[in-house]
Amino acid sequence: MKAIVKARPGPGLELVEVEVPRPGPADVLIRVTATSICGTDVHIYRWDPWSQHRIKPPLILGHEFAGEIVEVGREVAHLRPGLPVSAEGHIVDHTCAACRAGEYHLCENVQVIGIDRAGSFAEYLVVPAENVWVNPPEIPPEIAALQDPFGNAVHTAYAFDLAEKHVLVTGCGPIGLMTIPLARVNGARQVIATDVNPGRLELARRMGADVTLNPAEEDVVTAVRDLTGGGADVLLEMSGAPAGIRQGLEALRPGGQVAALGLTGRPFELDWSDLVVTKGVTVKGIYGRRIWATWHRMRGLLTSGAVDLRPIITHRFSLDEFERAFARLMNPGDEVVAKIVMIP
């Protein structure tokens, strides 16, 4: 089969021919019908310090996907060939303190598809049967492939009660864009989105933002305070940018709440006393998706039509065109680029 591989340490990826993997007794073999590129894949492509520490080549990348079961292991009784599926990308040990407390998404010994084991940038992949999620047949593969990042957005947007709240979303990357309609579904009174990319802000408006602000062109803190009568009630921090985090906290009202998903590239200084402690702010870190509660919630949101993810898919490529796909994502120029889907 064809697969996109980090063959050796250093920048870049390669398209190679490898053997189709064989499922073990408790595994399933899936034919990939759509797979999307994540920011993590870009980090691995570039071979940044995080990748150098975490990734052990050779490795097939990719963890956001949809597909069809073609074979099941002899111990698998609840799945069958032909089912449309995706998978939870975190393979857990069931024995660590987090797993035993029911916090499977925080497993201390997690293995991640496409990071610690072969992933979905290929024609086929093998995953444990317990990680398989059966997709409703009416959800197109390219939308079903987005459930991994959509789960991050759902987990973030449901961290706090947003009903009748002024909600500030900092960072309009794909996951930030996904939180905007979720805030609307959750009854937010007003959704304000910030980003330095004008194209992303246009997408934010299409996804339902009431107001969009560009920190490079205007005073976000003053604007948010004016729009909300004193400050946002809830901050959904999706940027991971130190400046965005500071602005978000400054624009938050006293006693406000923060759901923080964005990861910073490095440590940074923050006025913890004034922006968090004496302001009485509640901060909740968000990682992954709750297994399986978030997936059930996603199913309802997608099948009911409450959330439409189609505008976020801005480009489609084949696996053979992966270099073009990564180049478009890393160097968009004036083009609006959000989610890129590859079709094997």
C-alpha positions as a Markdown table, in Angstrom:
| # | Residue | x | y | z |
|---|---|---|---|---|
| 1 | Met | 0.0 | 0.0 | 0.0 |
| 2 | Lys | 1.0 | 3.7 | -0.3 |
| 3 | Ala | 1.9 | 5.4 | 3.0 |
| 4 | Ile | 3.3 | 8.8 | 4.0 |
| 5 | Val | 6.2 | 8.1 | 6.3 |
| 6 | Lys | 8.7 | 10.0 | 8.4 |
| 7 | Ala | 11.5 | 7.6 | 7.3 |
| 8 | Arg | 14.4 | 9.2 | 9.2 |
| 9 | Pro | 15.2 | 12.1 | 11.5 |
| 10 | Gly | 15.1 | 15.5 | 9.7 |
| 11 | Pro | 12.6 | 17.7 | 7.9 |
| 12 | Gly | 10.3 | 16.2 | 5.3 |
| 13 | Leu | 8.2 | 13.1 | 4.6 |
| 14 | Glu | 8.2 | 10.4 | 2.0 |
| 15 | Leu | 5.5 | 8.5 | 0.0 |
| 16 | Val | 6.5 | 4.9 | 0.0 |
| 17 | Glu | 5.2 | 1.4 | -0.7 |
| 18 | Val | 4.8 | -0.7 | 2.5 |
| 19 | Glu | 3.1 | -4.0 | 3.4 |
| 20 | Val | -0.6 | -3.8 | 4.3 |
| 21 | Pro | -0.7 | -4.3 | 8.1 |
| 22 | Arg | -2.3 | -7.4 | 9.6 |
| 23 | Pro | -4.8 | -7.1 | 12.5 |
| 24 | Gly | -4.1 | -9.0 | 15.7 |
| 25 | Pro | -6.8 | -11.0 | 17.5 |
| 26 | Ala | -8.3 | -7.9 | 19.1 |
| 27 | Asp | -7.7 | -5.5 | 16.2 |
| 28 | Val | -9.5 | -4.4 | 13.0 |
| 29 | Leu | -8.0 | -3.5 | 9.6 |
| 30 | Ile | -9.5 | -0.4 | 8.1 |
| 31 | Arg | -9.4 | 0.9 | 4.6 |
| 32 | Val | -8.9 | 4.7 | 4.9 |
| 33 | Thr | -11.4 | 6.8 | 2.9 |
| 34 | Ala | -10.4 | 10.2 | 4.2 |
| 35 | Thr | -7.7 | 11.6 | 6.4 |
| 36 | Ser | -7.0 | 15.2 | 7.5 |
| 37 | Ile | -3.8 | 17.0 | 8.3 |
| 38 | Cys | -3.3 | 18.2 | 11.9 |
| 39 | Gly | -0.9 | 20.8 | 13.2 |
| 40 | Thr | 0.9 | 17.9 | 15.0 |
| 41 | Asp | 1.7 | 16.4 | 11.5 |
| 42 | Val | 3.2 | 19.8 | 10.5 |
| 43 | His | 5.5 | 19.7 | 13.6 |
| 44 | Ile | 6.7 | 16.2 | 12.6 |
| 45 | Tyr | 7.2 | 17.3 | 9.0 |
| 46 | Arg | 9.3 | 20.2 | 10.1 |
| 47 | Trp | 11.1 | 18.0 | 12.7 |
| 48 | Asp | 10.9 | 20.6 | 15.5 |
| 49 | Pro | 12.3 | 20.0 | 19.0 |
| 50 | Trp | 9.0 | 18.4 | 20.2 |
| 51 | Ser | 9.2 | 15.9 | 17.2 |
| 52 | Gln | 12.8 | 15.2 | 17.8 |
| 53 | His | 12.0 | 14.2 | 21.4 |
| 54 | Arg | 8.8 | 12.2 | 20.7 |
| 55 | Ile | 8.9 | 10.6 | 17.3 |
| 56 | Lys | 10.9 | 7.5 | 16.5 |
| 57 | Pro | 11.2 | 7.0 | 12.7 |
| 58 | Pro | 10.2 | 5.2 | 10.6 |
| 59 | Leu | 6.6 | 6.1 | 11.3 |
| 60 | Ile | 3.4 | 6.4 | 9.2 |
| 61 | Leu | 1.8 | 9.7 | 10.2 |
| 62 | Gly | -1.9 | 10.7 | 10.6 |
| 63 | His | -4.5 | 10.3 | 13.3 |
| 64 | Glu | -7.6 | 12.1 | 11.9 |
| 65 | Phe | -9.5 | 9.7 | 9.6 |
| 66 | Ala | -12.5 | 7.9 | 8.4 |
| 67 | Gly | -12.6 | 4.5 | 6.7 |
| 68 | Glu | -14.3 | 1.2 | 6.3 |
| 69 | Ile | -13.6 | -2.1 | 8.1 |
| 70 | Val | -12.2 | -4.8 | 5.8 |
| 71 | Glu | -11.1 | -7.4 | 8.4 |
| 72 | Val | -11.6 | -8.1 | 12.1 |
| 73 | Gly | -9.5 | -10.1 | 14.5 |
| 74 | Arg | -10.8 | -13.5 | 15.7 |
| 75 | Glu | -11.7 | -12.1 | 19.2 |
| 76 | Val | -13.7 | -9.2 | 17.8 |
| 77 | Ala | -17.4 | -9.9 | 17.9 |
| 78 | His | -19.1 | -6.5 | 17.9 |
| 79 | Leu | -17.7 | -5.2 | 14.6 |
| 80 | Arg | -17.9 | -6.5 | 11.0 |
| 81 | Pro | -16.4 | -5.8 | 7.6 |
| 82 | Gly | -18.2 | -3.0 | 5.7 |
| 83 | Leu | -18.9 | -0.7 | 8.6 |
| 84 | Pro | -18.0 | 3.0 | 8.2 |
| 85 | Val | -15.7 | 3.9 | 11.1 |
| 86 | Ser | -13.3 | 6.3 | 12.7 |
| 87 | Ala | -11.2 | 5.7 | 15.8 |
| 88 | Glu | -10.3 | 7.4 | 19.1 |
| 89 | Gly | -6.6 | 8.1 | 18.6 |
| 90 | His | -5.5 | 7.5 | 22.2 |
| 91 | Ile | -4.8 | 3.9 | 23.0 |
| 92 | Val | -4.9 | 3.6 | 26.8 |
| 93 | Asp | -3.5 | 1.1 | 29.3 |
| 94 | His | -6.5 | 0.9 | 31.6 |
| 95 | Thr | -4.3 | 0.5 | 34.6 |
| 96 | Cys | -2.8 | 3.9 | 35.4 |
| 97 | Ala | -4.3 | 6.2 | 38.0 |
| 98 | Ala | -6.1 | 8.4 | 35.4 |
| 99 | Cys | -7.7 | 5.3 | 33.6 |
| 100 | Arg | -8.8 | 3.8 | 36.9 |
| 101 | Ala | -10.5 | 7.1 | 37.8 |
| 102 | Gly | -12.4 | 7.0 | 34.4 |
| 103 | Glu | -10.2 | 9.8 | 32.9 |
| 104 | Tyr | -9.1 | 7.7 | 30.0 |
| 105 | His | -8.1 | 10.7 | 27.8 |
| 106 | Leu | -5.5 | 11.5 | 30.4 |
| 107 | Cys | -3.9 | 8.1 | 30.5 |
| 108 | Glu | -0.3 | 8.3 | 31.7 |
| 109 | Asn | 1.0 | 5.6 | 29.3 |
| 110 | Val | -1.1 | 6.5 | 26.3 |
| 111 | Gln | 0.0 | 5.5 | 22.8 |
| 112 | Val | -1.3 | 7.9 | 20.0 |
| 113 | Ile | -2.1 | 6.7 | 16.5 |
| 114 | Gly | 0.3 | 8.4 | 14.0 |
| 115 | Ile | 2.7 | 9.5 | 16.8 |
| 116 | Asp | 3.6 | 6.4 | 18.8 |
| 117 | Arg | 2.3 | 3.8 | 16.2 |
| 118 | Ala | 1.4 | 3.6 | 12.5 |
| 119 | Gly | -1.3 | 6.1 | 11.5 |
| 120 | Ser | -3.8 | 7.0 | 8.9 |
| 121 | Phe | -1.7 | 8.6 | 6.1 |
| 122 | Ala | -2.0 | 5.4 | 4.2 |
| 123 | Glu | -4.4 | 3.2 | 2.3 |
| 124 | Tyr | -5.0 | 0.9 | 5.4 |
| 125 | Leu | -4.3 | 1.0 | 9.1 |
| 126 | Val | -4.8 | -1.3 | 12.1 |
| 127 | Val | -6.3 | -0.1 | 15.4 |
| 128 | Pro | -7.5 | -2.0 | 18.5 |
| 129 | Ala | -11.2 | -2.9 | 18.2 |
| 130 | Glu | -12.0 | -1.1 | 21.5 |
| 131 | Asn | -10.9 | 2.2 | 19.9 |
| 132 | Val | -13.2 | 1.9 | 16.8 |
| 133 | Trp | -16.1 | 4.3 | 16.5 |
| 134 | Val | -18.9 | 3.3 | 14.1 |
| 135 | Asn | -19.9 | 6.3 | 12.0 |
| 136 | Pro | -23.5 | 7.0 | 11.0 |
| 137 | Pro | -23.7 | 6.2 | 7.3 |
| 138 | Glu | -25.1 | 9.7 | 6.4 |
| 139 | Ile | -21.9 | 11.5 | 7.6 |
| 140 | Pro | -19.5 | 11.9 | 4.6 |
| 141 | Pro | -16.0 | 10.4 | 5.1 |
| 142 | Glu | -14.3 | 13.9 | 4.9 |
| 143 | Ile | -16.5 | 15.1 | 7.7 |
| 144 | Ala | -16.2 | 11.9 | 9.8 |
| 145 | Ala | -12.4 | 12.3 | 9.4 |
| 146 | Leu | -12.6 | 15.6 | 11.4 |
| 147 | Gln | -14.1 | 14.0 | 14.5 |
| 148 | Asp | -10.7 | 13.9 | 16.3 |
| 149 | Pro | -10.2 | 17.7 | 16.2 |
| 150 | Phe | -14.0 | 18.3 | 16.5 |
| 151 | Gly | -13.9 | 16.3 | 19.7 |
| 152 | Asn | -11.2 | 18.7 | 21.1 |
| 153 | Ala | -13.6 | 21.6 | 20.2 |
| 154 | Val | -16.6 | 19.9 | 21.8 |
| 155 | His | -14.6 | 19.1 | 25.0 |
| 156 | Thr | -13.5 | 22.7 | 25.2 |
| 157 | Ala | -16.9 | 24.3 | 24.4 |
| 158 | Tyr | -18.7 | 22.1 | 27.0 |
| 159 | Ala | -16.2 | 22.7 | 29.8 |
| 160 | Phe | -18.5 | 25.5 | 31.2 |
| 161 | Asp | -22.1 | 26.6 | 30.9 |
| 162 | Leu | -22.2 | 29.1 | 28.0 |
| 163 | Ala | -25.9 | 29.9 | 28.1 |
| 164 | Glu | -26.5 | 33.7 | 27.9 |
| 165 | Lys | -22.7 | 34.3 | 28.3 |
| 166 | His | -20.4 | 36.6 | 26.3 |
| 167 | Val | -17.9 | 34.1 | 24.9 |
| 168 | Leu | -14.5 | 35.0 | 23.6 |
| 169 | Val | -12.6 | 32.6 | 21.2 |
| 170 | Thr | -8.9 | 33.4 | 20.9 |
| 171 | Gly | -7.4 | 31.7 | 17.8 |
| 172 | Cys | -9.4 | 30.8 | 14.7 |
| 173 | Gly | -7.4 | 27.7 | 13.6 |
| 174 | Pro | -9.6 | 24.8 | 12.6 |
| 175 | Ile | -10.5 | 23.8 | 16.2 |
| 176 | Gly | -11.1 | 27.4 | 17.2 |
| 177 | Leu | -13.4 | 27.7 | 14.2 |
| 178 | Met | -15.3 | 24.6 | 15.3 |
| 179 | Thr | -15.9 | 26.0 | 18.8 |
| 180 | Ile | -17.8 | 29.0 | 17.4 |
| 181 | Pro | -21.0 | 27.1 | 16.3 |
| 182 | Leu | -20.7 | 25.0 | 19.4 |
| 183 | Ala | -20.9 | 28.2 | 21.5 |
| 184 | Arg | -24.0 | 29.2 | 19.5 |
| 185 | Val | -25.6 | 25.7 | 20.1 |
| 186 | Asn | -24.9 | 26.1 | 23.8 |
| 187 | Gly | -26.8 | 29.3 | 24.0 |
| 188 | Ala | -24.1 | 31.9 | 24.1 |
| 189 | Arg | -25.4 | 35.5 | 24.0 |
| 190 | Gln | -22.5 | 36.7 | 22.0 |
| 191 | Val | -19.5 | 35.1 | 20.4 |
| 192 | Ile | -16.4 | 37.2 | 19.7 |
| 193 | Ala | -13.5 | 35.7 | 17.8 |
| 194 | Thr | -9.9 | 36.9 | 17.4 |
| 195 | Asp | -7.1 | 36.1 | 15.0 |
| 196 | Val | -4.4 | 37.8 | 13.1 |
| 197 | Asn | -5.3 | 36.2 | 9.8 |
| 198 | Pro | -8.1 | 38.1 | 7.9 |
| 199 | Gly | -9.1 | 35.0 | 6.0 |
| 200 | Arg | -9.6 | 33.0 | 9.2 |
| 201 | Leu | -11.7 | 35.8 | 10.6 |
| 202 | Glu | -13.9 | 35.6 | 7.5 |
| 203 | Leu | -14.3 | 31.9 | 8.2 |
| 204 | Ala | -15.2 | 32.7 | 11.8 |
| 205 | Arg | -18.0 | 34.9 | 10.6 |
| 206 | Arg | -19.2 | 32.1 | 8.3 |
| 207 | Met | -19.2 | 29.7 | 11.3 |
| 208 | Gly | -21.4 | 32.1 | 13.3 |
| 209 | Ala | -19.2 | 34.6 | 15.2 |
| 210 | Asp | -21.0 | 37.8 | 16.0 |
| 211 | Val | -17.9 | 39.9 | 16.0 |
| 212 | Thr | -14.3 | 39.3 | 14.8 |
| 213 | Leu | -11.3 | 41.2 | 15.9 |
| 214 | Asn | -7.8 | 41.3 | 14.6 |
| 215 | Pro | -5.2 | 42.0 | 17.3 |
| 216 | Ala | -2.7 | 43.3 | 14.7 |
| 217 | Glu | -5.1 | 46.1 | 13.8 |
| 218 | Glu | -7.1 | 47.0 | 17.0 |
| 219 | Asp | -7.1 | 47.0 | 20.8 |
| 220 | Val | -8.8 | 43.6 | 21.5 |
| 221 | Val | -9.1 | 44.2 | 25.2 |
| 222 | Thr | -10.8 | 47.5 | 25.0 |
| 223 | Ala | -13.1 | 46.3 | 22.2 |
| 224 | Val | -14.2 | 43.2 | 24.1 |
| 225 | Arg | -14.8 | 45.2 | 27.3 |
| 226 | Asp | -16.9 | 47.7 | 25.3 |
| 227 | Leu | -18.9 | 45.0 | 23.4 |
| 228 | Thr | -19.7 | 43.0 | 26.6 |
| 229 | Gly | -20.1 | 45.8 | 29.1 |
| 230 | Gly | -17.1 | 44.9 | 31.2 |
| 231 | Gly | -15.5 | 41.8 | 29.9 |
| 232 | Ala | -16.2 | 38.3 | 28.4 |
| 233 | Asp | -17.7 | 35.7 | 30.7 |
| 234 | Val | -15.9 | 32.8 | 29.2 |
| 235 | Leu | -12.7 | 32.5 | 27.3 |
| 236 | Leu | -12.1 | 29.6 | 25.0 |
| 237 | Glu | -8.3 | 29.9 | 24.4 |
| 238 | Met | -7.4 | 28.1 | 21.2 |
| 239 | Ser | -4.4 | 30.0 | 20.0 |
| 240 | Gly | -1.5 | 28.9 | 22.2 |
| 241 | Ala | 0.0 | 32.3 | 21.5 |
| 242 | Pro | 1.4 | 34.0 | 24.6 |
| 243 | Ala | 0.0 | 37.4 | 23.4 |
| 244 | Gly | -3.4 | 35.9 | 22.7 |
| 245 | Ile | -3.5 | 34.3 | 26.1 |
| 246 | Arg | -2.6 | 37.5 | 27.9 |
| 247 | Gln | -5.2 | 39.5 | 25.8 |
| 248 | Gly | -7.8 | 36.9 | 26.5 |
| 249 | Leu | -7.2 | 37.0 | 30.3 |
| 250 | Glu | -7.2 | 40.8 | 30.3 |
| 251 | Ala | -10.5 | 40.9 | 28.3 |
| 252 | Leu | -12.1 | 38.5 | 30.8 |
| 253 | Arg | -14.4 | 39.9 | 33.5 |
| 254 | Pro | -13.6 | 39.3 | 37.1 |
| 255 | Gly | -14.8 | 35.8 | 38.1 |
| 256 | Gly | -14.7 | 34.7 | 34.5 |
| 257 | Gln | -13.8 | 31.2 | 33.2 |
| 258 | Val | -11.2 | 29.9 | 30.9 |
| 259 | Ala | -11.1 | 26.6 | 28.9 |
| 260 | Ala | -7.6 | 26.4 | 27.5 |
| 261 | Leu | -6.8 | 24.1 | 24.6 |
| 262 | Gly | -4.0 | 25.9 | 22.8 |
| 263 | Leu | -0.5 | 24.7 | 23.4 |
| 264 | Thr | 2.4 | 27.2 | 23.6 |
| 265 | Gly | 5.6 | 26.4 | 21.8 |
| 266 | Arg | 7.6 | 27.4 | 24.8 |
| 267 | Pro | 7.2 | 28.7 | 28.4 |
| 268 | Phe | 6.3 | 32.3 | 28.8 |
| 269 | Glu | 5.8 | 34.9 | 31.5 |
| 270 | Leu | 2.3 | 35.8 | 32.7 |
| 271 | Asp | 1.0 | 38.2 | 35.4 |
| 272 | Trp | -0.6 | 35.3 | 37.4 |
| 273 | Ser | -1.5 | 37.5 | 40.4 |
| 274 | Asp | -3.4 | 40.2 | 38.5 |
| 275 | Leu | -4.8 | 38.1 | 35.6 |
| 276 | Val | -5.9 | 35.0 | 37.5 |
| 277 | Val | -5.6 | 35.0 | 41.3 |
| 278 | Thr | -7.0 | 38.4 | 42.4 |
| 279 | Lys | -9.3 | 38.4 | 39.4 |
| 280 | Gly | -10.9 | 35.1 | 40.7 |
| 281 | Val | -10.6 | 33.4 | 37.3 |
| 282 | Thr | -11.3 | 29.7 | 36.9 |
| 283 | Val | -8.9 | 28.0 | 34.4 |
| 284 | Lys | -9.5 | 24.5 | 33.1 |
| 285 | Gly | -6.9 | 22.8 | 30.9 |
| 286 | Ile | -8.4 | 20.7 | 28.0 |
| 287 | Tyr | -6.7 | 17.7 | 26.4 |
| 288 | Gly | -8.1 | 15.3 | 23.9 |
| 289 | Arg | -11.7 | 14.1 | 24.1 |
| 290 | Arg | -13.6 | 12.3 | 26.9 |
| 291 | Ile | -13.8 | 8.7 | 25.9 |
| 292 | Trp | -16.5 | 8.0 | 24.9 |
| 293 | Ala | -18.8 | 10.8 | 26.2 |
| 294 | Thr | -17.5 | 13.4 | 23.8 |
| 295 | Trp | -17.9 | 11.0 | 20.8 |
| 296 | His | -21.6 | 10.5 | 21.7 |
| 297 | Arg | -22.1 | 14.2 | 21.9 |
| 298 | Met | -20.4 | 14.7 | 18.5 |
| 299 | Arg | -22.6 | 12.2 | 16.9 |
| 300 | Gly | -25.7 | 14.1 | 18.0 |
| 301 | Leu | -24.3 | 17.4 | 16.9 |
| 302 | Leu | -23.3 | 16.2 | 13.4 |
| 303 | Thr | -26.4 | 14.0 | 12.7 |
| 304 | Ser | -28.9 | 16.6 | 13.8 |
| 305 | Gly | -27.3 | 19.3 | 11.6 |
| 306 | Ala | -26.7 | 21.5 | 14.6 |
| 307 | Val | -23.0 | 22.0 | 13.5 |
| 308 | Asp | -21.9 | 22.2 | 9.9 |
| 309 | Leu | -18.1 | 21.6 | 9.5 |
| 310 | Arg | -18.1 | 21.8 | 5.7 |
| 311 | Pro | -16.8 | 25.4 | 5.5 |
| 312 | Ile | -13.7 | 24.5 | 7.4 |
| 313 | Ile | -12.5 | 22.0 | 4.7 |
| 314 | Thr | -10.8 | 24.4 | 2.3 |
| 315 | His | -8.6 | 21.9 | 0.4 |
| 316 | Arg | -8.6 | 18.3 | -0.8 |
| 317 | Phe | -5.7 | 16.3 | -2.1 |
| 318 | Ser | -4.7 | 12.8 | -2.9 |
| 319 | Leu | -2.0 | 11.0 | -0.9 |
| 320 | Asp | 0.3 | 11.4 | -3.9 |
| 321 | Glu | -0.1 | 15.1 | -3.6 |
| 322 | Phe | 1.0 | 15.3 | 0.1 |
| 323 | Glu | 3.9 | 17.7 | -0.6 |
| 324 | Arg | 1.4 | 20.2 | -2.1 |
| 325 | Ala | -0.9 | 19.7 | 0.8 |
| 326 | Phe | 1.7 | 20.4 | 3.4 |
| 327 | Ala | 3.2 | 23.3 | 1.4 |
| 328 | Arg | -0.3 | 24.9 | 1.2 |
| 329 | Leu | -0.8 | 24.5 | 5.0 |
| 330 | Met | 2.6 | 25.7 | 6.0 |
| 331 | Asn | 2.8 | 28.6 | 3.5 |
| 332 | Pro | -0.7 | 29.7 | 2.6 |
| 333 | Gly | 0.2 | 33.2 | 1.4 |
| 334 | Asp | -3.0 | 35.2 | 0.8 |
| 335 | Glu | -5.0 | 32.0 | 0.5 |
| 336 | Val | -7.5 | 31.0 | 3.2 |
| 337 | Val | -6.4 | 27.6 | 4.5 |
| 338 | Ala | -8.2 | 25.8 | 7.4 |
| 339 | Lys | -8.5 | 22.0 | 7.2 |
| 340 | Ile | -6.9 | 20.0 | 4.4 |
| 341 | Val | -8.3 | 16.5 | 3.7 |
| 342 | Met | -6.4 | 13.8 | 1.8 |
| 343 | Ile | -8.2 | 11.1 | 0.0 |
| 344 | Pro | -6.2 | 7.9 | -0.5 |
